[in-house]
Amino acid sequence: MPGVSATVFSIYLVVLVLVGIASGRQQRGTADFWVAGRRFGTTVMVFGLLASVMHGGSILSGVAFAGAFGGVAILPFMSFAAGFLIILTVFAKKLREAGGFTLSDYMGDRFASTGLRAFSAVVVALSSTVYLIAQIRGMGLILEGLLGLSFTTAMVVGTALFIFYVALGGMLAVIWTNIAQFVFMWIGLAIIMPAVFSAAGGWTSVLTRVESVAPGWTSVTGTSWSWGYLLSWWLVWLVAYATRIELVTKVLIARDSRVARYALPTTCVLVMIFLLYGNLYLGAAARLLVWDRIQTPDQAFPALVDLLLGPIGSAVALTGIASAAMSTTDSLLLMSGAAVAHDLLRKSYHEPRGLLRDEAYYLRASRLTIVTVGGLALIAALNTPALILQIVSFAVAMIGATFFFPLLLGLTSPRITPTAALASSVGGFVVTAAWTGCSLAGVPWAVALHPIVPGLGVALALIVGLTPWTAPAPATALARYFDPGPAAERPRS
Amino acid sequence: MQILGLPWQSVLVLIVIPSGLVAYQYYVCWQIRRGRRD
């Protein structure tokens, strides 16, 4: 099995390395590196968006979670669709047309605030790196099972590979490898379909049987969730999808603001189809076929593959999962690098002080940052305490509380002020982080409520409460995001 | 009432409402393409 797996996986690695080298040759400046020269049409955008959203955990944790708690409860499709709708109708056009490279660019430019830009960059860098650490460990587990390597070697090999192609080719390499990874992922999932169908039955049959084995599995609240928990689950994912940095940042690489929006609904549909099969159906099949053979739910998908496929089929299916894990890690590494090299070094330190450097300098700095951040994340992944893996599950809530209202309200009203936006971001982040800490410590009142609820509440109160009493952003900053309107066009008398 | 092995409430939150929201996304894109929305 490791011999066959190594061959299949080696083919995949060669494809990634070639893409990295080819993309590296096309890098002329930071616009090429961070946003791939904004060259992509709708089809490539759909693939890029899908690959950045669908990570290794989407299948491994999705099957595990669905198997344990119920396939309908764990899939917040309403939140996905509503989150995408917010990006489509409120965020995408203005963010793309403003011409920034990152989300921190928006925060700094819209509110004319270096402090807000730097704070946003720190939040993005920290949360992406923490998430990256967890993803590297997930990828290591997959490669360990796939190739028979030790856990440490598997993490080092996988991380070295994606550091190589991200540092060389930037966003262009991420997008093209994402497409390759997406194809591998679908082949991996498709190859198991006939075997699952034969062993467990079709859609209706599997769902009917799983309901009899695990009562409540097909209900809205699943086998054990309360309505309160489910509502906070929907809220978390609504905010998480509307502010998911991998998703919002991809909008910036579209050829124009129309393409940025056209790609969203099709991505949303494909995500749902992917999860209906990859989580709901496979989760139900795992519950029926392998649940009594495994110690923890995370082993459900590998156990299913092991039970139903031969060596070559297993190698292809698990390579698909490994490729999905890599497609998110490379996006996260690129975002961490952009936050440090572009947002902090260039925009928050050099430019405010009038320190001028050429594009070649920033391209070198960007690549060095990618290698450094990737190396640090690997070291942390090799030595990570269990706490980091617990914190990562709350990272989307912290990002959401930091950015949701400055994006949503800041892009709809020119009246929202820099002070209010900064207070909302800092307040939302601090309250969510503190509540997360209390939850992880087991404090009863904190455990009762998901941290995003108080975090969003404070963020909303601060941005709405402070706006009437503080000064708006300068007109030059607002002009990038809002039409001047009839008053501004009226000739002066 | 079961539809495709799911209770009707599950079909509502998993299929019907999300499909409506996605359909609205396509409608917005269609408006943009036709020049009826900026």
Interface residues (C-beta under 8 A of the other chain):
Chain A: V72 L75 F77 M78 F80 A81 A82 F84 L85 L88 T89 K93 W203 T204 S205 V206 L207 T208 E211 T218 S219 V220 R258 R261 Y262 L264 P265 C268 V269 M272 L276
Chain B: Q2 L4 G5 L6 P7 Q9 S10 V13 L14 I15 I17 P18 L21 V22 Y24 Q25 Y26 V28 C29 I32 R33 D38
